[in-house]
Amino acid sequence: MNFLDRALPLIARNFSIIPLGANSKAPQKGIGAKQRSTGKKDFQQIESWAQRFPDANVGLVADERFCILESDDYARLAELIRNGTGEEIPETMRSGRDPNRPHLIFRHSNKSRTIGCPALPGIFECRFTNQYVVAPGSEVDGTFYKIFVDVPPVEIPDWLVAELVRLAQVEKKERSNPTVQTGPNGKITEGGRHYKLMEEIGRRWDGEISEEDFIAWAVEKNDELCDPPKPIAHVVQCVRDIMKKPPHNPGPKVMLGNSDKSGNVDPERWTLTSLSTIEAKPIRWLWTNNIAIGKLNTYSGEPGHGKSLISIDLAARCSVGKEFPDGAPNAIGACDTLICTLEEDVADTIKPRLLAAGGDPKRVHFISQSGRALRFSIVQNEAKLRSLFSRHPDINLAVFDPLLDFTRSNQNADTEVRQELTLLADIANEFGFAAIGINHLNKKTDLKAMHRVAGARGWTAVARMNYLVFKGEEKTPEGTFIRHLCPLKINLAADDRPSLDFVIAKGGVLSEALIIGQVYPILHWLGPGTATADDMGAAAVRTTEADTWLKNFLEHGNWVPSEEVKDAGAKQKFSVDQIKRAKQRCNVEDRRWRAVEGDTVVSVAGLLQ
């Protein structure tokens, strides 16, 4: 296996790397962590290194995206974390050459970027910034480094970062820690030599001493402190590593207090990136200008107005590569959909409706446990979700219905909601699928449409494409209510577009023996309409106006001919349907009376007690 063989799988995962010596842990001369590649974009640099160092090992570098927790005793570390927090170390990518001394690879959090590289010698070392470990595929002394747990790195939890810092602080205060032993002669024995040596070298680095003098000083310090002394090559490498850092920064020793009391991060840890280095790219669309890939999209509405049926309709279209409701072509073609729902049964509702809509059930999936749809929290199962989507790249649409069922946050806590939904959007972006969340509305019918989505503002703020689904007042000639799909908050396309109108029709199933011939609700799209999201609120106001008018028109005890009621309502611009529903809400009864003289039958309306 050569350098390129070792490097390519790592840059495919977007890791930063450096070349190490052949059969060695030390980096190539003149190359340190700061000269790392930056993931997939630096293939030219990787090829250059491959030509210069064809047999090199590879170092996996902690950068602005990934951090590495190196453990010399994983069982002991897990025990310390469990005793201190009551939590288990999250499942994340794990590599190394000994399962008991692994490298745990996490995605950085805002907190982990600020703490430096705390360590508890003999137990763990946080390689969180500008440090590296030997990467999987490399070979040292005849032993290969491997991946022990092959799942995508998860974000390191803040509670774990805090506990690592606490453990490091305890070690710093208690210099008699049994993992750092001194012999009879007072010198440091194996297990703590590296950390003490790096601490002393870091303190000596003033930014002015030459490399030659610095190495000579460090070799003397090594002989003075360590029994047996570390190899000279190791000392030289320690010096070179420290010289790449700002003066008086001891690198891998415990580094705490990197932010002031206001929470401001040390500016030396910030990085400015010029937009000129960023490659611009277009928005990727599942449904052009309607559903964005790599983003969160939402559909909000009252129960029974058609939100879930829209998601089934879209899943059916995606499964067979059918054009979308506005006639836009399905540019991706037939693809897979993941439907996560707990409100509807998969066997008697989801699948029959999909079949009635013309979908291919082979391309529509749900997450199951013992054959039943699984309830799960996105944030608590991040690693499993990332693993699932990495194993099923054909999934281009994922529906969460309702989205609230798959979060653990208080739906009214804006910060919590934003964090969870941002995580979902991040997963969608990483694995290239469109996420659709179904939301409910609150009961405050007097509010504008934007404020009707239940819970915190984050439910619509994080999503880039938000739609409102509602049933209007008008009907088709066949007597079916017209429903509207309206833009609510659109960030990636024009938001002044017309609504898309539809009705709920009936569709039969031509397969599946047990349900052949039965009918299920499907959508029939009518094309562009004139409704807007705020028309839902206007319809609610108009309903209240109709009720008030009818009660005032029909004084108790007076029966008024129904035709007169209809004509009077028309003058107030109420439709026949609006008056009919107002009668039902206001306890108005229609009766048929025979006139006193003659045979004429008159329909009258009266307000009952």
C-alpha positions in Angstrom: 0.0 0.0 0.0 1.4 3.4 -1.0 0.7 6.9 0.1 -2.0 7.6 -2.4 -3.8 4.3 -1.4 -3.8 5.5 2.2 -4.7 9.1 1.5 -7.6 8.8 -1.0 -10.1 7.1 1.4 -9.4 9.8 4.0 -9.8 12.8 1.7 -13.0 11.2 0.4 -14.3 11.6 3.9 -13.2 15.3 3.8 -10.4 14.8 6.4 -7.2 16.9 6.4 -4.0 15.0 6.2 -0.2 15.3 6.0 2.5 12.8 4.8 4.5 11.0 7.5 7.7 9.1 7.1 7.6 5.6 5.7 7.0 3.1 8.5 7.0 6.1 10.9 4.8 8.3 13.0 6.9 11.4 12.4 6.0 13.9 9.6 8.1 14.4 6.6 10.7 17.1 7.1 9.4 20.6 6.7 5.7 19.5 6.8 3.6 20.0 10.0 0.0 20.1 10.9 -0.4 23.6 9.5 0.7 22.4 6.1 -2.2 20.0 6.0 -4.3 19.3 3.0 -7.9 20.5 3.4 -10.1 17.6 2.4 -11.4 16.9 -1.1 -10.4 20.3 -2.5 -6.6 19.7 -2.2 -6.2 16.7 -4.6 -3.4 18.5 -6.4 -1.5 18.8 -3.2 -2.1 15.1 -2.5 -0.8 14.1 -5.9 2.3 16.2 -5.3 3.0 14.5 -2.0 2.4 11.1 -3.6 5.2 11.9 -6.1 7.6 13.1 -3.4 6.8 10.5 -0.8 5.4 7.4 -2.6 5.7 5.1 0.5 4.7 7.6 3.2 2.3 6.9 6.0 -0.5 9.4 6.5 -1.3 11.6 9.5 -4.9 12.6 10.2 -5.0 16.2 11.3 -7.3 18.0 13.7 -8.6 21.0 11.8 -11.5 23.5 11.9 -14.0 20.7 11.1 -12.7 17.6 13.0 -11.1 17.0 16.4 -9.4 13.9 17.7 -9.6 12.4 21.2 -6.7 10.0 21.6 -6.9 7.5 24.5 -4.1 5.4 26.0 -6.6 3.5 28.1 -10.1 3.6 26.7 -11.7 1.4 29.4 -10.4 3.8 32.1 -11.4 6.9 30.1 -15.0 5.5 29.6 -15.1 4.8 33.3 -14.0 8.3 34.3 -16.5 9.9 31.9 -19.3 7.6 33.2 -18.5 8.4 36.8 -18.2 12.1 36.2 -21.3 12.6 34.0 -23.4 9.5 34.1 -23.1 9.4 30.3 -21.5 7.1 27.8 -19.0 8.3 25.3 -20.9 8.7 22.0 -20.5 6.3 19.2 -18.3 7.9 16.6 -15.6 6.9 14.1 -12.8 5.1 16.0 -9.4 4.1 14.6 -5.9 3.1 15.7 -3.7 0.0 15.9 -5.0 -1.1 19.3 -8.8 -1.1 20.1 -7.9 -0.3 23.7 -5.9 2.8 22.7 -8.1 4.3 20.0 -8.3 7.6 18.2 -11.9 8.9 18.5 -12.7 11.3 15.6 -15.5 13.8 16.2 -16.9 16.8 14.4 -15.9 20.0 16.2 -18.5 22.0 18.2 -18.3 25.7 19.0 -17.1 24.8 22.5 -14.4 22.3 21.4 -12.8 24.8 19.2 -12.0 27.1 22.2 -10.3 24.8 24.7 -6.9 24.0 23.2 -5.5 20.5 23.8 -6.1 19.4 27.4 -4.7 16.0 28.4 -4.6 13.5 31.2 -1.4 11.6 30.7 -1.8 7.9 30.4 -5.6 8.3 29.9 -6.3 10.8 27.0 -5.0 13.6 25.0 -7.3 16.1 23.1 -5.8 16.7 19.7 -8.3 19.4 18.9 -6.2 21.9 17.0 -3.2 21.6 14.6 -2.2 18.2 15.8 -2.4 14.8 14.2 -2.5 11.0 14.8 -1.4 8.2 12.5 -4.2 7.6 10.1 -5.9 4.2 9.2 -4.0 2.3 6.5 -0.6 3.4 7.8 1.9 0.8 9.0 4.4 1.2 11.8 6.8 -1.6 13.0 4.8 -4.1 11.1 1.4 -3.2 12.6 -1.3 -1.5 10.5 -3.6 1.2 11.8 -7.3 0.3 11.2 -10.8 1.7 11.5 -12.5 -0.1 14.4 -15.8 1.7 14.3 -16.7 2.8 10.8 -19.5 5.4 11.3 -19.4 9.1 10.3 -17.9 11.4 13.0 -20.6 12.9 15.3 -20.3 16.3 16.8 -18.6 16.1 20.2 -21.1 16.9 22.9 -20.5 20.0 25.1 -20.9 17.9 28.2 -18.0 15.6 27.1 -15.7 18.6 26.3 -16.5 20.1 29.7 -15.6 16.8 31.5 -12.4 16.4 29.5 -11.3 19.9 30.6 -12.3 19.1 34.2 -10.3 15.9 34.2 -7.3 17.7 32.8 -7.6 20.4 35.4 -7.5 17.8 38.2 -4.3 16.3 36.7 -2.8 19.7 36.5 -3.5 20.5 40.1 -2.5 17.0 41.4 1.1 16.5 40.0 1.3 13.2 42.0 -1.1 11.6 39.5 -0.1 7.9 39.4 0.1 8.0 35.6 3.2 10.3 35.8 5.7 8.4 37.9 9.2 9.5 39.0 12.0 7.0 39.7 14.4 6.9 42.7 16.6 9.4 41.0 13.7 11.9 40.7 13.5 11.6 36.9 10.2 11.0 35.0 9.8 7.4 33.9 7.9 6.0 30.9 4.3 7.2 30.7 4.8 10.9 31.4 8.1 11.8 29.6 6.5 13.2 26.5 4.1 15.5 28.3 6.7 16.9 30.6 9.2 17.4 27.8 6.7 19.2 25.6 5.8 21.5 28.6 9.4 22.5 29.1 10.1 23.0 25.4 6.9 25.1 25.1 8.0 27.3 28.0 11.4 27.8 26.4 10.1 28.8 23.0 10.4 32.6 22.7 10.2 33.0 18.9 13.9 34.0 18.7 16.1 31.0 19.5 17.4 29.2 16.4 16.4 25.7 15.6 19.9 24.4 16.1 20.3 26.0 19.6 16.8 25.0 20.6 17.4 21.3 19.7 20.7 21.3 21.7 18.9 22.8 24.7 16.1 20.3 24.4 18.4 17.3 24.2 20.1 18.5 27.5 16.7 18.9 29.1 15.6 15.5 27.9 18.7 13.9 29.6 18.0 15.9 32.7 14.3 15.1 33.1 13.7 11.7 31.6 14.8 8.1 32.6 15.4 6.7 30.1 15.7 9.8 27.8 13.4 9.9 24.8 15.1 9.2 21.5 16.8 12.2 20.0 14.6 12.0 16.9 11.6 12.4 19.1 13.1 15.4 20.8 13.9 17.0 17.5 10.3 16.5 16.3 9.0 18.0 19.6 11.1 21.1 19.0 9.9 21.5 15.4 6.3 21.1 16.4 6.6 23.8 19.1 8.4 26.2 16.7 5.3 26.1 14.5 3.2 27.6 17.3 3.1 31.1 18.6 5.8 31.8 21.3 5.0 30.7 24.8 2.3 28.3 23.6 3.2 24.8 25.0 1.1 22.9 22.5 -0.1 19.6 23.8 0.1 20.4 27.6 -3.2 21.3 29.3 -4.5 24.6 27.9 -7.4 26.2 29.7 -9.0 29.6 30.0 -8.9 30.4 26.3 -11.9 32.7 26.6 -12.7 35.6 28.9 -15.6 35.8 31.3 -17.9 37.2 28.6 -17.4 34.1 26.5 -15.3 35.8 23.8 -12.9 33.3 22.2 -9.2 34.1 22.0 -8.8 35.8 18.5 -5.7 33.8 17.8 -8.0 30.8 17.3 -10.1 32.5 14.7 -9.5 32.1 11.0 -10.5 34.4 8.2 -11.3 32.8 4.9 -11.5 34.9 1.7 -14.6 34.3 -0.4 -12.1 34.2 -3.4 -11.1 30.7 -2.1 -14.7 29.4 -2.1 -16.0 27.7 -5.2 -19.5 29.1 -5.9 -22.2 26.5 -6.7 -25.8 26.6 -7.7 -28.8 25.6 -5.5 -29.6 21.9 -6.1 -33.3 21.3 -6.6 -35.4 18.1 -6.2 -38.4 20.1 -7.5 -37.2 23.2 -9.3 -37.7 26.4 -7.3 -39.9 24.4 -4.8 -37.9 21.8 -2.9 -34.2 22.3 -2.3 -31.7 19.4 -1.9 -29.4 19.8 1.1 -31.9 22.0 2.9 -34.9 21.7 5.2 -38.2 22.4 3.6 -41.5 22.6 5.5 -45.2 22.1 4.9 -47.5 23.6 7.6 -51.2 23.4 8.0 -54.3 22.3 9.9 -55.0 18.6 10.4 -56.9 17.1 7.4 -56.0 19.8 4.9 -53.6 17.7 2.9 -50.0 18.1 4.2 -49.3 14.4 4.6 -51.0 13.6 1.3 -48.6 16.1 -0.4 -45.6 14.2 1.0 -47.1 10.9 -0.3 -47.7 12.4 -3.7 -44.1 13.7 -3.9 -42.7 10.3 -2.7 -44.8 8.6 -5.5 -43.5 11.0 -8.1 -39.9 10.6 -7.0 -40.2 6.8 -6.9 -41.1 6.6 -10.6 -39.4 9.7 -11.9 -42.7 11.5 -12.7 -42.9 15.2 -13.4 -43.9 17.5 -10.5 -47.3 19.1 -9.9 -46.5 22.3 -11.8 -45.2 20.4 -14.8 -41.5 20.8 -13.9 -39.5 17.8 -15.1 -38.1 15.3 -12.6 -34.4 16.0 -13.5 -33.0 13.4 -11.0 -35.2 10.6 -12.3 -36.5 7.7 -10.2 -35.0 7.9 -6.7 -35.6 6.7 -3.1 -37.6 8.3 -0.4 -37.4 7.9 3.4 -40.7 8.5 5.2 -40.6 8.9 9.0 -44.0 9.0 10.5 -45.8 7.9 13.6 -49.3 9.3 13.0 -50.2 6.9 10.2 -49.9 3.2 10.0 -47.4 2.0 7.3 -49.4 -1.1 6.3 -53.0 0.2 6.1 -52.4 3.9 5.2 -49.0 4.8 3.9 -48.4 2.0 1.4 -52.0 1.9 0.1 -52.0 5.7 -0.5 -48.6 5.4 -2.2 -49.9 2.7 -4.5 -53.0 4.7 -5.3 -50.8 7.7 -6.2 -48.9 5.5 -8.7 -45.7 5.1 -6.6 -43.2 2.3 -6.6 -43.1 0.9 -3.0 -39.6 -0.6 -3.7 -38.2 2.9 -3.6 -40.0 4.2 -0.5 -38.7 3.2 2.9 -39.2 3.7 6.6 -36.9 3.2 9.6 -38.1 0.1 11.5 -37.5 -1.9 14.6 -39.1 -5.4 14.7 -41.0 -4.4 11.6 -42.6 -1.3 13.1 -41.9 2.3 12.4 -39.3 3.5 14.9 -39.7 6.6 17.1 -36.3 8.3 17.4 -34.7 11.7 18.2 -32.6 13.2 15.4 -30.1 14.7 17.7 -29.8 11.6 20.0 -29.3 9.3 16.9 -27.2 11.5 14.8 -24.5 8.9 14.2 -27.0 6.3 13.2 -28.7 8.7 10.8 -25.4 9.6 9.2 -24.5 6.0 8.9 -27.9 5.2 7.3 -27.7 7.9 4.7 -24.1 7.0 3.9 -25.2 3.5 3.2 -28.2 4.5 1.1 -27.0 7.2 -1.3 -30.1 6.8 -3.5 -32.3 8.5 -0.9 -33.0 12.0 -2.3 -36.1 12.8 -0.2 -36.7 12.3 3.5 -40.0 13.2 5.1 -40.5 13.8 8.9 -44.2 13.8 9.6 -44.7 15.6 11.9 -41.2 17.0 12.4 -41.9 17.6 16.1 -42.1 13.8 16.8 -38.5 13.4 15.8 -37.0 16.1 18.0 -36.5 16.2 21.8 -36.6 20.0 22.2 -39.3 22.1 23.8 -41.2 23.2 20.7 -41.4 26.7 22.1 -37.7 27.0 23.0 -36.2 28.8 20.0 -32.6 28.0 20.6 -33.2 24.3 21.1 -35.4 24.1 18.0 -32.8 25.9 15.9 -30.0 23.6 17.0 -31.9 20.4 16.2 -33.2 21.6 12.9 -29.8 22.9 11.9 -28.4 19.5 12.6 -31.0 17.9 10.3 -30.2 20.5 7.6 -26.5 19.7 8.0 -27.1 16.0 7.5 -29.2 16.7 4.5 -26.5 18.8 3.0 -23.8 16.3 3.7 -25.6 13.4 2.1 -27.4 15.3 -0.6 -31.1 14.8 0.1 -34.1 17.1 0.5 -35.6 17.1 4.0 -39.3 17.8 4.4 -40.7 18.6 7.8 -44.5 18.6 8.4 -45.6 21.2 10.9 -48.9 21.9 12.7 -50.5 25.3 13.3 -51.5 26.9 16.6 -55.0 28.0 17.4 -54.5 31.7 17.1 -56.6 32.3 14.0 -56.3 36.0 14.2 -52.6 36.0 13.5 -50.9 36.4 10.2 -50.0 33.2 8.4 -46.3 33.4 9.3 -47.1 33.4 13.0 -49.6 30.5 12.8 -46.9 27.7 12.7 -47.0 26.1 16.2 -44.0 26.7 18.5 -40.9 28.8 18.2 -39.8 30.8 15.2 -37.1 28.3 14.6 -39.5 25.9 13.0 -39.7 28.1 9.9 -36.5 30.2 10.4 -34.1 27.2 9.8 -36.0 25.9 6.8 -35.1 27.6 3.5 -38.4 26.8 1.8 -41.6 27.0 3.8 -45.2 26.4 2.5 -48.7 26.7 4.0 -51.4 24.2 3.1 -55.0 25.1 3.7 -58.6 24.4 2.6 -60.3 27.3 1.0 -63.9 28.4 1.0 -64.5 27.7 -2.7 -65.5 24.4 -4.3 -65.1 22.8 -7.7 -68.3 22.3 -9.8 -68.4 18.8 -8.5 -68.6 20.1 -4.9 -65.1 19.3 -3.7 -63.3 21.9 -1.6 -60.3 23.5 -3.3 -57.1 23.5 -1.3 -54.0 25.7 -1.7 -50.3 25.1 -1.5 -48.9 28.6 -0.9 -45.4 30.0 -0.3 -45.0 31.1 3.3 -41.3 32.0 3.7 -39.1 31.4 0.7 -35.4 32.1 0.9 -34.0 30.4 -2.2 -36.5 31.4 -4.9 -39.2 34.0 -5.8 -41.8 34.3 -3.1 -44.4 36.2 -5.1 -45.4 33.1 -7.1 -49.1 32.0 -7.3 -50.4 29.2 -5.2 -50.7 25.6 -6.5 -54.3 24.5 -6.1 -55.5 20.9 -5.6 -58.4 18.8 -4.5 -58.5 15.5 -2.6 -59.9 12.8 -5.0 -60.1 9.1 -4.8 -57.8 6.6 -6.4 -57.9 2.8 -6.6 -55.3 0.2 -6.1 -54.6 -2.3 -8.9 -52.1 -4.5 -7.0 -51.8 -6.0 -3.5 -54.4 -8.7 -3.4 -55.9 -7.7 0.0 -56.7 -4.1 -1.1 -57.4 -4.4 -4.8 -60.4 -2.4 -5.7 -60.4 -0.3 -2.6 -60.1 3.5 -2.9 -57.8 5.8 -1.1 -57.4 9.6 -1.0 -55.0 11.0 -3.7 -54.3 14.5 -4.9 -55.6 16.0 -8.2 -53.6 19.1 -9.0 -55.5 22.0 -10.6 -52.6 24.2 -11.5 -51.8 27.8 -10.4 -54.3 29.6 -8.2 -54.7 33.1 -6.8 -54.6 32.3 -3.0 -51.9 33.6 -0.7 -50.8 32.3 2.7 -52.6 35.2 4.4 -55.8 34.2 2.7 -56.1 31.4 5.3 -56.3 34.1 8.0 -58.7 36.1 5.8 -60.9 33.0 5.4 -61.1 32.6 9.2 -62.0 36.3 9.6 -64.7 36.0 6.9 -66.1 32.9 8.7 -66.5 35.0 11.9 -68.2 37.8 9.9 -70.6 35.3 8.3 -71.6 33.9 11.7 -72.2 37.4 13.1 -74.2 38.6 10.1 -76.5 35.5 10.1 -77.2 35.8 13.8 -78.2 39.4 13.4 -80.3 38.8 10.4 -82.3 36.0 11.9 -83.9 37.3 15.1 -85.0 34.6 17.4 -88.5 33.4 16.7 -88.8 34.9 13.2 -88.7 32.4 10.4 -87.3 33.9 7.2 -87.6 32.3 3.7 -84.3 30.6 2.8 -84.2 32.4 -0.6 -84.4 35.7 1.2 -81.5 34.6 3.5 -79.4 33.6 0.4 -80.1 36.9 -1.4 -79.3 39.0 1.6 -76.1 37.1 2.1 -75.1 37.6 -1.5 -75.4 41.3 -1.0 -72.9 41.0 1.8 -70.7 39.0 -0.6 -71.1 35.7 1.3 -71.2 32.6 -0.9 -73.9 30.0 -0.7 -71.4 27.6 0.9 -70.4 30.2 3.5 -74.0 30.7 4.5 -74.6 27.0 4.6 -71.7 26.4 7.0 -72.6 29.5 9.1 -76.1 28.0 9.6 -74.5 24.8 10.9 -72.2 26.6 13.3 -75.0 29.0 14.5 -77.6 26.3 15.1 -79.9 27.5 12.3 -82.6 25.1 11.2 -84.1 24.9 7.7 -87.7 23.8 7.5 -90.2 23.4 4.7 -93.6 25.0 5.4 -96.8 24.9 3.3 -98.3 28.3 2.7 -101.6 29.1 4.5 -103.4 29.5 1.1 -102.6 27.2 -1.8 -100.2 24.3 -2.2 -96.9 26.3 -2.3 -94.2 24.9 -0.1 -91.8 27.5 1.3 -88.3 26.7 2.8 -87.7 28.9 5.8 -84.8 29.4 8.2 -84.9 30.2 11.9 -82.4 30.5 14.7 -83.1 27.9 17.4 -82.5 28.2 21.1 
